[in-house]
Amino acid sequence: MVGLEINEAIVVEQRKVLEQALSTNPKTQKALQKLIRQVIMEARAKVVGNIKFDNGDPRQTARAVRTSVYRKILGANINIYNGRKAHGSNNYEAPRTLRPGQRGGNRVPRGRNTERMLRYAPNDRQMILRWVNSGTGQRTAGTRGGRISGNRGAIAARNFFRGYGDRALVQAADNLAMMIDTELMNILNKKK
């Protein structure tokens, strides 16, 4: 006959350790959210670093890539949707290529809406990223005030965000899995 002796104190202690390691535990959940925030910010940095514009991005539009870490469930995302609040204004003015007295350029004063859009801060320029990512149809001028008319062409879709985002999120998920394993080992080893 084989005998098995169980020490109740050890079982109770191990149960407490396992309950502490569960994601339903508020302390563990906060630690996991901190890890998620860390890896999602690293993923965002990779996506922002991959976005390249022909003009070098003088208005820092790539900074408009947003992240969200969920509160009720464990998870996060990277997106180029508009945020809930404005982040200030930008005083960047594009360089003039005309010499003083040279004819050419746009002689029509800028409208109020154009001025507003030119002043968007880098973190508020998600619409630019969406236009470059998804493309636009034919754009014509003169639809607001009717004073001018002209064809501004179309922006071809580049579909860059899905590729950059997917690669960065896969890497972030791998990093998160390793970090969670390390964190759980730390929790379990502290209680031994």
Order of alpha helices (4+ residues) and beta strands (2+ residues): alpha-alpha-beta-beta-alpha-alpha-beta-beta-alpha
